[in-house]
C-alpha cells in the first residue's frame, strides 16, 4: 500500500489462497484415519475427502457437517466459528 492508502496491482496479484495439504494438516494435529479421512482427536474433528469434485474436504464435528473447505483460511474460519482458537501452522 502506498502513502495515499491505495493498493498496488502487484501486491493484489501476490495474494493467493493457500490450498490445504497433507503436510499442513499433520503440522496442525490431524492424522490420517483408517480410510481417506483426516482426524484431529483433540478437537473431535474429521476432514472427509470431498466427493462432489468441487471441494477438497468437508469438515465434520460430532458427525455434523460444518463446512466445505479448499484453503487454509477457510479451515481457520471454521475452527474459529467452532470456538477452537488456535492459529494454523503453515
N, CA, C and O atoms as a CHARMM CRD file, in Angstrom:
* protein
*
  360
    1    1 UNK  N      0.85900  -1.16900   0.00000 PROA 1      0.00000
    2    1 UNK  CA     0.00000   0.00000   0.00000 PROA 1      0.00000
    3    1 UNK  C      0.90200   1.22700   0.00000 PROA 1      0.00000
    4    1 UNK  O      1.91300   1.25800   0.70100 PROA 1      0.00000
    5    2 UNK  N      0.53700   2.23600  -0.78400 PROA 2      0.00000
    6    2 UNK  CA     1.36800   3.44400  -0.83400 PROA 2      0.00000
    7    2 UNK  C      0.91300   4.43600   0.24400 PROA 2      0.00000
    8    2 UNK  O      0.00600   4.15400   1.02600 PROA 2      0.00000
    9    3 UNK  N      1.56100   5.59300   0.26400 PROA 3      0.00000
   10    3 UNK  CA     1.27200   6.61000   1.28600 PROA 3      0.00000
   11    3 UNK  C     -0.15000   7.14800   1.20400 PROA 3      0.00000
   12    3 UNK  O     -0.67100   7.67000   2.18900 PROA 3      0.00000
   13    4 UNK  N     -0.78000   7.02700   0.04400 PROA 4      0.00000
   14    4 UNK  CA    -2.14500   7.52900  -0.12700 PROA 4      0.00000
   15    4 UNK  C     -3.19700   6.46500   0.19200 PROA 4      0.00000
   16    4 UNK  O     -4.39100   6.69300  -0.00700 PROA 4      0.00000
   17    5 UNK  N     -2.75800   5.30500   0.68400 PROA 5      0.00000
   18    5 UNK  CA    -3.70100   4.25500   1.04700 PROA 5      0.00000
   19    5 UNK  C     -4.22300   3.46200  -0.13000 PROA 5      0.00000
   20    5 UNK  O     -5.25600   2.80500  -0.00300 PROA 5      0.00000
   21    6 UNK  N     -3.55800   3.49500  -1.26300 PROA 6      0.00000
   22    6 UNK  CA    -4.00300   2.76000  -2.44500 PROA 6      0.00000
   23    6 UNK  C     -3.17700   1.48600  -2.60200 PROA 6      0.00000
   24    6 UNK  O     -1.98300   1.46300  -2.30200 PROA 6      0.00000
   25    7 UNK  N     -3.83600   0.42600  -3.07700 PROA 7      0.00000
   26    7 UNK  CA    -3.15800  -0.84500  -3.31000 PROA 7      0.00000
   27    7 UNK  C     -2.44600  -0.80600  -4.65900 PROA 7      0.00000
   28    7 UNK  O     -2.95800  -0.26600  -5.63900 PROA 7      0.00000
   29    8 UNK  N     -1.28100  -1.37700  -4.67900 PROA 8      0.00000
   30    8 UNK  CA    -0.56700  -1.53300  -5.94500 PROA 8      0.00000
   31    8 UNK  C     -1.02500  -2.83300  -6.59000 PROA 8      0.00000
   32    8 UNK  O     -1.29500  -3.81100  -5.89300 PROA 8      0.00000
   33    9 UNK  N     -1.11400  -2.85000  -7.92100 PROA 9      0.00000
   34    9 UNK  CA    -1.57300  -4.04400  -8.62300 PROA 9      0.00000
   35    9 UNK  C     -0.71000  -5.25100  -8.30000 PROA 9      0.00000
   36    9 UNK  O     -1.23600  -6.34400  -8.09100 PROA 9      0.00000
   37   10 UNK  N      0.57500  -5.08100  -8.25700 PROA 10     0.00000
   38   10 UNK  CA     1.46300  -6.20600  -7.98200 PROA 10     0.00000
   39   10 UNK  C      1.14500  -6.83300  -6.62800 PROA 10     0.00000
   40   10 UNK  O      1.15400  -8.05800  -6.50400 PROA 10     0.00000
   41   11 UNK  N      0.86800  -6.03000  -5.62700 PROA 11     0.00000
   42   11 UNK  CA     0.54300  -6.56500  -4.31600 PROA 11     0.00000
   43   11 UNK  C     -0.74800  -7.38000  -4.35300 PROA 11     0.00000
   44   11 UNK  O     -0.81700  -8.43700  -3.72500 PROA 11     0.00000
   45   12 UNK  N     -1.76100  -6.92200  -5.06800 PROA 12     0.00000
   46   12 UNK  CA    -3.01700  -7.65500  -5.16400 PROA 12     0.00000
   47   12 UNK  C     -2.81600  -8.97400  -5.89800 PROA 12     0.00000
   48   12 UNK  O     -3.43100  -9.97800  -5.53900 PROA 12     0.00000
   49   13 UNK  N     -1.97500  -8.98600  -6.90700 PROA 13     0.00000
   50   13 UNK  CA    -1.71200 -10.20800  -7.64800 PROA 13     0.00000
   51   13 UNK  C     -0.97100 -11.23600  -6.80200 PROA 13     0.00000
   52   13 UNK  O     -1.05900 -12.43400  -7.06900 PROA 13     0.00000
   53   14 UNK  N     -0.24800 -10.78400  -5.79300 PROA 14     0.00000
   54   14 UNK  CA     0.51600 -11.68500  -4.94800 PROA 14     0.00000
   55   14 UNK  C     -0.33200 -12.37900  -3.88100 PROA 14     0.00000
   56   14 UNK  O      0.13700 -13.31900  -3.24000 PROA 14     0.00000
   57   15 UNK  N     -1.55300 -11.93600  -3.68700 PROA 15     0.00000
   58   15 UNK  CA    -2.42400 -12.50800  -2.66600 PROA 15     0.00000
   59   15 UNK  C     -3.16700 -13.68900  -3.26900 PROA 15     0.00000
   60   15 UNK  O     -4.04800 -13.52300  -4.11200 PROA 15     0.00000
   61   16 UNK  N     -2.79900 -14.88200  -2.82300 PROA 16     0.00000
   62   16 UNK  CA    -3.43400 -16.09000  -3.32500 PROA 16     0.00000
   63   16 UNK  C     -3.73800 -16.99900  -2.13400 PROA 16     0.00000
   64   16 UNK  O     -2.94700 -17.06100  -1.19300 PROA 16     0.00000
   65   17 UNK  N     -4.87400 -17.70700  -2.16000 PROA 17     0.00000
   66   17 UNK  CA    -5.19400 -18.60700  -1.05600 PROA 17     0.00000
   67   17 UNK  C     -4.24400 -19.80600  -1.03100 PROA 17     0.00000
   68   17 UNK  O     -3.75300 -20.23700  -2.07500 PROA 17     0.00000
   69   18 UNK  N     -3.99300 -20.33100   0.14600 PROA 18     0.00000
   70   18 UNK  CA    -3.10000 -21.47900   0.32000 PROA 18     0.00000
   71   18 UNK  C     -3.95100 -22.74700   0.38900 PROA 18     0.00000
   72   18 UNK  O     -4.78600 -22.88000   1.28300 PROA 18     0.00000
   73   19 UNK  N     -3.75100 -23.67800  -0.54300 PROA 19     0.00000
   74   19 UNK  CA    -4.52000 -24.92900  -0.50800 PROA 19     0.00000
   75   19 UNK  C     -4.17600 -25.75600   0.72900 PROA 19     0.00000
   76   19 UNK  O     -3.05200 -25.71000   1.22700 PROA 19     0.00000
   77   20 UNK  N     -5.14700 -26.50300   1.21200 PROA 20     0.00000
   78   20 UNK  CA    -4.91100 -27.43100   2.31100 PROA 20     0.00000
   79   20 UNK  C     -4.10400 -28.60200   1.75500 PROA 20     0.00000
   80   20 UNK  O     -4.45500 -29.17900   0.72500 PROA 20     0.00000
   81   21 UNK  N     -3.01800 -28.94600   2.45100 PROA 21     0.00000
   82   21 UNK  CA    -2.16700 -30.07000   2.03700 PROA 21     0.00000
   83   21 UNK  C     -2.02700 -31.05200   3.19900 PROA 21     0.00000
   84   21 UNK  O     -2.26700 -30.68000   4.34700 PROA 21     0.00000
   85   22 UNK  N     -1.64300 -32.29500   2.91900 PROA 22     0.00000
   86   22 UNK  CA    -1.40100 -33.24200   3.99900 PROA 22     0.00000
   87   22 UNK  C     -0.35500 -32.74100   4.99100 PROA 22     0.00000
   88   22 UNK  O     -0.48300 -32.97700   6.19300 PROA 22     0.00000
   89   23 UNK  N      0.66600 -32.06100   4.50900 PROA 23     0.00000
   90   23 UNK  CA     1.71000 -31.53900   5.39400 PROA 23     0.00000
   91   23 UNK  C      1.15100 -30.51300   6.37600 PROA 23     0.00000
   92   23 UNK  O      1.49300 -30.53100   7.55900 PROA 23     0.00000
   93   24 UNK  N      0.30200 -29.63000   5.89200 PROA 24     0.00000
   94   24 UNK  CA    -0.31100 -28.61900   6.76400 PROA 24     0.00000
   95   24 UNK  C     -1.22700 -29.29000   7.78700 PROA 24     0.00000
   96   24 UNK  O     -1.23800 -28.90400   8.95600 PROA 24     0.00000
   97   25 UNK  N     -1.98700 -30.28400   7.35900 PROA 25     0.00000
   98   25 UNK  CA    -2.86900 -30.99200   8.28600 PROA 25     0.00000
   99   25 UNK  C     -2.05600 -31.67900   9.38300 PROA 25     0.00000
  100   25 UNK  O     -2.41800 -31.60900  10.55700 PROA 25     0.00000
  101   26 UNK  N     -0.95600 -32.34300   9.00800 PROA 26     0.00000
  102   26 UNK  CA    -0.12200 -33.02300  10.00400 PROA 26     0.00000
  103   26 UNK  C      0.48300 -32.03900  11.00000 PROA 26     0.00000
  104   26 UNK  O      0.54300 -32.32500  12.19600 PROA 26     0.00000
  105   27 UNK  N      0.93200 -30.88400  10.51600 PROA 27     0.00000
  106   27 UNK  CA     1.50600 -29.87100  11.41200 PROA 27     0.00000
  107   27 UNK  C      0.48400 -29.36300  12.42500 PROA 27     0.00000
  108   27 UNK  O      0.85100 -28.83700  13.47500 PROA 27     0.00000
  109   28 UNK  N     -0.79900 -29.52100  12.10400 PROA 28     0.00000
  110   28 UNK  CA    -1.85400 -28.97300  12.95000 PROA 28     0.00000
  111   28 UNK  C     -2.66600 -30.03400  13.68100 PROA 28     0.00000
  112   28 UNK  O     -3.82400 -29.81200  14.03700 PROA 28     0.00000
  113   29 UNK  N     -2.03900 -31.20100  13.90100 PROA 29     0.00000
  114   29 UNK  CA    -2.63600 -32.21300  14.76200 PROA 29     0.00000
  115   29 UNK  C     -3.58000 -33.18700  14.09900 PROA 29     0.00000
  116   29 UNK  O     -4.20000 -33.99300  14.79300 PROA 29     0.00000
  117   30 UNK  N     -3.71800 -33.14900  12.77400 PROA 30     0.00000
  118   30 UNK  CA    -4.56300 -34.11300  12.07800 PROA 30     0.00000
  119   30 UNK  C     -3.73200 -35.34200  11.72700 PROA 30     0.00000
  120   30 UNK  O     -2.56100 -35.23000  11.36300 PROA 30     0.00000
  121   31 UNK  N     -4.34700 -36.50600  11.84000 PROA 31     0.00000
  122   31 UNK  CA    -3.70400 -37.75500  11.46000 PROA 31     0.00000
  123   31 UNK  C     -4.57000 -38.44600  10.42400 PROA 31     0.00000
  124   31 UNK  O     -5.79400 -38.31600  10.43400 PROA 31     0.00000
  125   32 UNK  N     -3.92100 -39.18400   9.52700 PROA 32     0.00000
  126   32 UNK  CA    -4.66200 -39.93100   8.50800 PROA 32     0.00000
  127   32 UNK  C     -5.48100 -41.00300   9.20300 PROA 32     0.00000
  128   32 UNK  O     -4.95100 -41.77500  10.00200 PROA 32     0.00000
  129   33 UNK  N     -6.76600 -41.05500   8.90300 PROA 33     0.00000
  130   33 UNK  CA    -7.65800 -42.03600   9.51500 PROA 33     0.00000
  131   33 UNK  C     -7.56800 -43.38200   8.80900 PROA 33     0.00000
  132   33 UNK  O     -6.72100 -43.59200   7.94100 PROA 33     0.00000
  133   34 UNK  N     -8.44600 -44.27500   9.19500 PROA 34     0.00000
  134   34 UNK  CA    -8.44900 -45.62600   8.64000 PROA 34     0.00000
  135   34 UNK  C     -8.75900 -45.61900   7.14700 PROA 34     0.00000
  136   34 UNK  O     -8.25400 -46.45300   6.39600 PROA 34     0.00000
  137   35 UNK  N     -9.57700 -44.69000   6.73000 PROA 35     0.00000
  138   35 UNK  CA    -9.93100 -44.60600   5.31300 PROA 35     0.00000
  139   35 UNK  C     -9.16000 -43.43700   4.70800 PROA 35     0.00000
  140   35 UNK  O     -7.94200 -43.37000   4.87400 PROA 35     0.00000
  141   36 UNK  N     -9.81300 -42.52900   4.02300 PROA 36     0.00000
  142   36 UNK  CA    -9.09300 -41.39200   3.43900 PROA 36     0.00000
  143   36 UNK  C     -9.30500 -40.10900   4.24200 PROA 36     0.00000
  144   36 UNK  O     -8.92900 -39.02200   3.80400 PROA 36     0.00000
  145   37 UNK  N     -9.91000 -40.25100   5.41600 PROA 37     0.00000
  146   37 UNK  CA   -10.20300 -39.08100   6.24200 PROA 37     0.00000
  147   37 UNK  C     -8.98600 -38.64400   7.03900 PROA 37     0.00000
  148   37 UNK  O     -8.04000 -39.40500   7.24200 PROA 37     0.00000
  149   38 UNK  N     -9.03800 -37.39400   7.48600 PROA 38     0.00000
  150   38 UNK  CA    -8.05100 -36.83800   8.41200 PROA 38     0.00000
  151   38 UNK  C     -8.78100 -36.58700   9.71700 PROA 38     0.00000
  152   38 UNK  O     -9.87400 -36.02100   9.72300 PROA 38     0.00000
  153   39 UNK  N     -8.17800 -37.00900  10.83100 PROA 39     0.00000
  154   39 UNK  CA    -8.84100 -36.92500  12.12800 PROA 39     0.00000
  155   39 UNK  C     -7.98500 -36.11600  13.09200 PROA 39     0.00000
  156   39 UNK  O     -6.76900 -36.29600  13.16400 PROA 39     0.00000
  157   40 UNK  N     -8.64400 -35.21300  13.84100 PROA 40     0.00000
  158   40 UNK  CA    -7.99000 -34.46900  14.90600 PROA 40     0.00000
  159   40 UNK  C     -8.75000 -34.80600  16.19100 PROA 40     0.00000
  160   40 UNK  O     -9.81700 -34.25200  16.45400 PROA 40     0.00000
  161   41 UNK  N     -8.19800 -35.70700  16.97600 PROA 41     0.00000
  162   41 UNK  CA    -8.88600 -36.16800  18.18500 PROA 41     0.00000
  163   41 UNK  C     -8.99600 -35.09300  19.24500 PROA 41     0.00000
  164   41 UNK  O     -9.97300 -35.06800  19.99500 PROA 41     0.00000
  165   42 UNK  N     -8.01300 -34.20000  19.32600 PROA 42     0.00000
  166   42 UNK  CA    -8.04800 -33.14500  20.34400 PROA 42     0.00000
  167   42 UNK  C     -9.29400 -32.28200  20.23100 PROA 42     0.00000
  168   42 UNK  O     -9.87600 -31.88800  21.24200 PROA 42     0.00000
  169   43 UNK  N     -9.70500 -31.98700  19.00000 PROA 43     0.00000
  170   43 UNK  CA   -10.85500 -31.10500  18.79000 PROA 43     0.00000
  171   43 UNK  C    -12.06600 -31.84100  18.22900 PROA 43     0.00000
  172   43 UNK  O    -13.03800 -31.20500  17.82300 PROA 43     0.00000
  173   44 UNK  N    -12.02300 -33.17400  18.19900 PROA 44     0.00000
  174   44 UNK  CA   -13.12200 -34.00600  17.70000 PROA 44     0.00000
  175   44 UNK  C    -13.54400 -33.60700  16.29200 PROA 44     0.00000
  176   44 UNK  O    -14.73000 -33.46200  15.99800 PROA 44     0.00000
  177   45 UNK  N    -12.54400 -33.43200  15.42600 PROA 45     0.00000
  178   45 UNK  CA   -12.81300 -33.01300  14.05500 PROA 45     0.00000
  179   45 UNK  C    -12.44300 -34.11000  13.06800 PROA 45     0.00000
  180   45 UNK  O    -11.51300 -34.88400  13.29600 PROA 45     0.00000
  181   46 UNK  N    -13.18200 -34.16400  11.97400 PROA 46     0.00000
  182   46 UNK  CA   -12.86500 -35.06300  10.87200 PROA 46     0.00000
  183   46 UNK  C    -12.90900 -34.26100   9.58500 PROA 46     0.00000
  184   46 UNK  O    -13.84700 -33.49700   9.35400 PROA 46     0.00000
  185   47 UNK  N    -11.90300 -34.43200   8.75000 PROA 47     0.00000
  186   47 UNK  CA   -11.92400 -33.86900   7.40200 PROA 47     0.00000
  187   47 UNK  C    -12.10800 -35.02500   6.44200 PROA 47     0.00000
  188   47 UNK  O    -11.23900 -35.88900   6.33000 PROA 47     0.00000
  189   48 UNK  N    -13.23900 -35.04400   5.74800 PROA 48     0.00000
  190   48 UNK  CA   -13.50600 -36.08800   4.75900 PROA 48     0.00000
  191   48 UNK  C    -13.12600 -35.56900   3.38800 PROA 48     0.00000
  192   48 UNK  O    -13.32400 -34.39400   3.08000 PROA 48     0.00000
  193   49 UNK  N    -12.58100 -36.45000   2.56900 PROA 49     0.00000
  194   49 UNK  CA   -12.29900 -36.06500   1.18400 PROA 49     0.00000
  195   49 UNK  C    -13.60200 -35.71100   0.49400 PROA 49     0.00000
  196   49 UNK  O    -14.58800 -36.44100   0.60200 PROA 49     0.00000
  197   50 UNK  N    -13.60700 -34.58500  -0.22000 PROA 50     0.00000
  198   50 UNK  CA   -14.80400 -34.14900  -0.92800 PROA 50     0.00000
  199   50 UNK  C    -15.13500 -35.08500  -2.07500 PROA 50     0.00000
  200   50 UNK  O    -14.25200 -35.50000  -2.82600 PROA 50     0.00000
  201   51 UNK  N    -16.39300 -35.41000  -2.20400 PROA 51     0.00000
  202   51 UNK  CA   -16.82100 -36.32700  -3.24700 PROA 51     0.00000
  203   51 UNK  C    -17.51600 -35.62700  -4.39600 PROA 51     0.00000
  204   51 UNK  O    -17.83500 -36.26100  -5.40200 PROA 51     0.00000
  205   52 UNK  N    -17.75700 -34.33800  -4.26600 PROA 52     0.00000
  206   52 UNK  CA   -18.51700 -33.63700  -5.30200 PROA 52     0.00000
  207   52 UNK  C    -17.63200 -33.04600  -6.39400 PROA 52     0.00000
  208   52 UNK  O    -18.14200 -32.45600  -7.34600 PROA 52     0.00000
  209   53 UNK  N    -16.30600 -33.19700  -6.27100 PROA 53     0.00000
  210   53 UNK  CA   -15.40000 -32.69100  -7.29300 PROA 53     0.00000
  211   53 UNK  C    -15.10500 -31.20800  -7.18000 PROA 53     0.00000
  212   53 UNK  O    -14.24800 -30.69500  -7.89800 PROA 53     0.00000
  213   54 UNK  N    -15.79700 -30.51000  -6.29100 PROA 54     0.00000
  214   54 UNK  CA   -15.60000 -29.07000  -6.14900 PROA 54     0.00000
  215   54 UNK  C    -14.80500 -28.72700  -4.89900 PROA 54     0.00000
  216   54 UNK  O    -14.05600 -27.75000  -4.88300 PROA 54     0.00000
  217   55 UNK  N    -14.96400 -29.50900  -3.87600 PROA 55     0.00000
  218   55 UNK  CA   -14.32800 -29.20200  -2.59600 PROA 55     0.00000
  219   55 UNK  C    -13.30700 -30.26000  -2.24500 PROA 55     0.00000
  220   55 UNK  O    -13.53800 -31.45100  -2.45200 PROA 55     0.00000
  221   56 UNK  N    -12.17900 -29.82600  -1.71600 PROA 56     0.00000
  222   56 UNK  CA   -11.13800 -30.76200  -1.34000 PROA 56     0.00000
  223   56 UNK  C    -11.56700 -31.58000  -0.12300 PROA 56     0.00000
  224   56 UNK  O    -11.30200 -32.78000  -0.05900 PROA 56     0.00000
  225   57 UNK  N    -12.22200 -30.94400   0.83200 PROA 57     0.00000
  226   57 UNK  CA   -12.60100 -31.60900   2.07000 PROA 57     0.00000
  227   57 UNK  C    -13.94000 -31.09300   2.58100 PROA 57     0.00000
  228   57 UNK  O    -14.39400 -30.00500   2.22600 PROA 57     0.00000
  229   58 UNK  N    -14.55600 -31.91900   3.43100 PROA 58     0.00000
  230   58 UNK  CA   -15.71500 -31.49900   4.21500 PROA 58     0.00000
  231   58 UNK  C    -15.32900 -31.61800   5.66700 PROA 58     0.00000
  232   58 UNK  O    -14.83500 -32.66500   6.08600 PROA 58     0.00000
  233   59 UNK  N    -15.53800 -30.57800   6.44700 PROA 59     0.00000
  234   59 UNK  CA   -15.23000 -30.60300   7.87200 PROA 59     0.00000
  235   59 UNK  C    -16.45800 -31.07900   8.63600 PROA 59     0.00000
  236   59 UNK  O    -17.55900 -30.56200   8.44500 PROA 59     0.00000
  237   60 UNK  N    -16.26000 -32.06900   9.50100 PROA 60     0.00000
  238   60 UNK  CA   -17.33500 -32.58800  10.32600 PROA 60     0.00000
  239   60 UNK  C    -16.92900 -32.52600  11.78900 PROA 60     0.00000
  240   60 UNK  O    -15.75700 -32.67100  12.13400 PROA 60     0.00000
  241   61 UNK  N    -17.91700 -32.30800  12.63300 PROA 61     0.00000
  242   61 UNK  CA   -17.68200 -32.34100  14.08300 PROA 61     0.00000
  243   61 UNK  C    -18.86900 -33.04100  14.71400 PROA 61     0.00000
  244   61 UNK  O    -20.01300 -32.62600  14.53200 PROA 61     0.00000
  245   62 UNK  N    -18.59700 -34.09500  15.45000 PROA 62     0.00000
  246   62 UNK  CA   -19.67000 -34.86700  16.07300 PROA 62     0.00000
  247   62 UNK  C    -20.63300 -35.43700  15.05300 PROA 62     0.00000
  248   62 UNK  O    -21.81900 -35.59600  15.34300 PROA 62     0.00000
  249   63 UNK  N    -20.14200 -35.74700  13.86400 PROA 63     0.00000
  250   63 UNK  CA   -20.97600 -36.31300  12.81300 PROA 63     0.00000
  251   63 UNK  C    -21.77000 -35.29100  12.03100 PROA 63     0.00000
  252   63 UNK  O    -22.42700 -35.64200  11.05100 PROA 63     0.00000
  253   64 UNK  N    -21.72600 -34.02500  12.44400 PROA 64     0.00000
  254   64 UNK  CA   -22.48300 -32.98000  11.75300 PROA 64     0.00000
  255   64 UNK  C    -21.57800 -32.23200  10.77000 PROA 64     0.00000
  256   64 UNK  O    -20.44800 -31.87300  11.09900 PROA 64     0.00000
  257   65 UNK  N    -22.08400 -32.01000   9.58500 PROA 65     0.00000
  258   65 UNK  CA   -21.34500 -31.27200   8.56200 PROA 65     0.00000
  259   65 UNK  C    -21.19500 -29.82100   8.98600 PROA 65     0.00000
  260   65 UNK  O    -22.17900 -29.16200   9.32200 PROA 65     0.00000
  261   66 UNK  N    -19.96400 -29.32200   8.97000 PROA 66     0.00000
  262   66 UNK  CA   -19.72000 -27.93900   9.34000 PROA 66     0.00000
  263   66 UNK  C    -19.57900 -27.08600   8.08200 PROA 66     0.00000
  264   66 UNK  O    -20.33900 -26.13600   7.89700 PROA 66     0.00000
  265   67 UNK  N    -18.62000 -27.40900   7.21400 PROA 67     0.00000
  266   67 UNK  CA   -18.45100 -26.60800   6.00700 PROA 67     0.00000
  267   67 UNK  C    -17.50100 -27.27600   5.02200 PROA 67     0.00000
  268   67 UNK  O    -16.65300 -28.07800   5.41300 PROA 67     0.00000
  269   68 UNK  N    -17.64700 -26.93700   3.72400 PROA 68     0.00000
  270   68 UNK  CA   -16.70700 -27.43000   2.71500 PROA 68     0.00000
  271   68 UNK  C    -15.44800 -26.55900   2.70900 PROA 68     0.00000
  272   68 UNK  O    -15.52000 -25.35300   2.94600 PROA 68     0.00000
  273   69 UNK  N    -14.30600 -27.17300   2.43800 PROA 69     0.00000
  274   69 UNK  CA   -13.02900 -26.45700   2.51100 PROA 69     0.00000
  275   69 UNK  C    -12.12800 -26.77000   1.32300 PROA 69     0.00000
  276   69 UNK  O    -12.06900 -27.90700   0.85600 PROA 69     0.00000
  277   70 UNK  N    -11.43900 -25.76100   0.85100 PROA 70     0.00000
  278   70 UNK  CA   -10.38800 -25.92900  -0.13700 PROA 70     0.00000
  279   70 UNK  C     -9.07200 -25.33400   0.35000 PROA 70     0.00000
  280   70 UNK  O     -7.99700 -25.81700  -0.00600 PROA 70     0.00000
  281   71 UNK  N     -9.15900 -24.27700   1.17100 PROA 71     0.00000
  282   71 UNK  CA    -7.98700 -23.49100   1.51500 PROA 71     0.00000
  283   71 UNK  C     -7.81500 -23.35200   3.02300 PROA 71     0.00000
  284   71 UNK  O     -8.76900 -23.48600   3.78900 PROA 71     0.00000
  285   72 UNK  N     -6.57400 -23.07900   3.43100 PROA 72     0.00000
  286   72 UNK  CA    -6.22800 -22.96600   4.84700 PROA 72     0.00000
  287   72 UNK  C     -7.05600 -21.88600   5.54500 PROA 72     0.00000
  288   72 UNK  O     -7.49400 -22.09000   6.67700 PROA 72     0.00000
  289   73 UNK  N     -7.27800 -20.75000   4.89600 PROA 73     0.00000
  290   73 UNK  CA    -8.03900 -19.69100   5.57100 PROA 73     0.00000
  291   73 UNK  C     -9.48000 -20.13500   5.84300 PROA 73     0.00000
  292   73 UNK  O    -10.08100 -19.70000   6.82500 PROA 73     0.00000
  293   74 UNK  N    -10.03700 -20.99000   4.99000 PROA 74     0.00000
  294   74 UNK  CA   -11.39100 -21.48800   5.22800 PROA 74     0.00000
  295   74 UNK  C    -11.41600 -22.40500   6.45100 PROA 74     0.00000
  296   74 UNK  O    -12.34600 -22.34800   7.25600 PROA 74     0.00000
  297   75 UNK  N    -10.38800 -23.25100   6.58600 PROA 75     0.00000
  298   75 UNK  CA   -10.29300 -24.10400   7.76800 PROA 75     0.00000
  299   75 UNK  C    -10.13200 -23.25400   9.02300 PROA 75     0.00000
  300   75 UNK  O    -10.74800 -23.53900  10.05100 PROA 75     0.00000
  301   76 UNK  N     -9.31100 -22.21800   8.94400 PROA 76     0.00000
  302   76 UNK  CA    -9.11900 -21.32400  10.09700 PROA 76     0.00000
  303   76 UNK  C    -10.43900 -20.66000  10.49600 PROA 76     0.00000
  304   76 UNK  O    -10.75300 -20.57400  11.68300 PROA 76     0.00000
  305   77 UNK  N    -11.20700 -20.19400   9.52000 PROA 77     0.00000
  306   77 UNK  CA   -12.50500 -19.57200   9.80600 PROA 77     0.00000
  307   77 UNK  C    -13.45400 -20.55900  10.47900 PROA 77     0.00000
  308   77 UNK  O    -14.13000 -20.21000  11.44600 PROA 77     0.00000
  309   78 UNK  N    -13.50700 -21.79400   9.97100 PROA 78     0.00000
  310   78 UNK  CA   -14.39700 -22.80000  10.55700 PROA 78     0.00000
  311   78 UNK  C    -14.00000 -23.12400  11.98900 PROA 78     0.00000
  312   78 UNK  O    -14.86000 -23.24200  12.86200 PROA 78     0.00000
  313   79 UNK  N    -12.70500 -23.26700  12.23600 PROA 79     0.00000
  314   79 UNK  CA   -12.24900 -23.53900  13.60300 PROA 79     0.00000
  315   79 UNK  C    -12.65500 -22.40700  14.54100 PROA 79     0.00000
  316   79 UNK  O    -13.11300 -22.65300  15.65700 PROA 79     0.00000
  317   80 UNK  N    -12.48900 -21.18000  14.09000 PROA 80     0.00000
  318   80 UNK  CA   -12.86400 -20.02700  14.91100 PROA 80     0.00000
  319   80 UNK  C    -14.36300 -20.03600  15.21000 PROA 80     0.00000
  320   80 UNK  O    -14.77500 -19.77700  16.34100 PROA 80     0.00000
  321   81 UNK  N    -15.17100 -20.33300  14.20100 PROA 81     0.00000
  322   81 UNK  CA   -16.62300 -20.39100  14.40400 PROA 81     0.00000
  323   81 UNK  C    -17.02800 -21.50000  15.37000 PROA 81     0.00000
  324   81 UNK  O    -18.04600 -21.39500  16.05300 PROA 81     0.00000
  325   82 UNK  N    -16.22300 -22.56700  15.42500 PROA 82     0.00000
  326   82 UNK  CA   -16.49100 -23.66200  16.35700 PROA 82     0.00000
  327   82 UNK  C    -15.96200 -23.37600  17.75600 PROA 82     0.00000
  328   82 UNK  O    -16.13200 -24.19000  18.66300 PROA 82     0.00000
  329   83 UNK  N    -15.32200 -22.22500  17.93700 PROA 83     0.00000
  330   83 UNK  CA   -14.76700 -21.86800  19.23700 PROA 83     0.00000
  331   83 UNK  C    -13.40600 -22.49200  19.49400 PROA 83     0.00000
  332   83 UNK  O    -12.94900 -22.53100  20.63700 PROA 83     0.00000
  333   84 UNK  N    -12.75600 -22.97800  18.45200 PROA 84     0.00000
  334   84 UNK  CA   -11.42400 -23.56300  18.57300 PROA 84     0.00000
  335   84 UNK  C    -10.42900 -22.47200  18.20100 PROA 84     0.00000
  336   84 UNK  O    -10.23200 -22.16900  17.02400 PROA 84     0.00000
  337   85 UNK  N     -9.82000 -21.90000  19.19900 PROA 85     0.00000
  338   85 UNK  CA    -8.93800 -20.75100  18.97800 PROA 85     0.00000
  339   85 UNK  C     -7.48100 -21.17400  18.90700 PROA 85     0.00000
  340   85 UNK  O     -6.74900 -21.09700  19.89400 PROA 85     0.00000
  341   86 UNK  N     -7.07200 -21.62000  17.73000 PROA 86     0.00000
  342   86 UNK  CA    -5.66400 -21.90000  17.53200 PROA 86     0.00000
  343   86 UNK  C     -5.26500 -21.44400  16.13200 PROA 86     0.00000
  344   86 UNK  O     -6.02700 -21.55200  15.17100 PROA 86     0.00000
  345   87 UNK  N     -4.06700 -20.94000  16.06200 PROA 87     0.00000
  346   87 UNK  CA    -3.54200 -20.45000  14.79400 PROA 87     0.00000
  347   87 UNK  C     -2.94100 -21.62400  14.02900 PROA 87     0.00000
  348   87 UNK  O     -2.11500 -22.36400  14.56300 PROA 87     0.00000
  349   88 UNK  N     -3.35500 -21.78800  12.79200 PROA 88     0.00000
  350   88 UNK  CA    -2.84400 -22.89200  11.99200 PROA 88     0.00000
  351   88 UNK  C     -1.40500 -22.62500  11.55600 PROA 88     0.00000
  352   88 UNK  O     -1.06500 -21.51300  11.15000 PROA 88     0.00000
  353   89 UNK  N     -0.56800 -23.65500  11.64400 PROA 89     0.00000
  354   89 UNK  CA     0.81200 -23.56000  11.18900 PROA 89     0.00000
  355   89 UNK  C      0.87900 -23.92000   9.71300 PROA 89     0.00000
  356   89 UNK  O      0.19600 -24.83200   9.24600 PROA 89     0.00000
  357   90 UNK  N      1.72300 -23.17900   8.98400 PROA 90     0.00000
  358   90 UNK  CA     1.91200 -23.47200   7.56300 PROA 90     0.00000
  359   90 UNK  C      3.21600 -24.19500   7.33400 PROA 90     0.00000
  360   90 UNK  O      3.54700 -24.52500   6.19500 PROA 90     0.00000
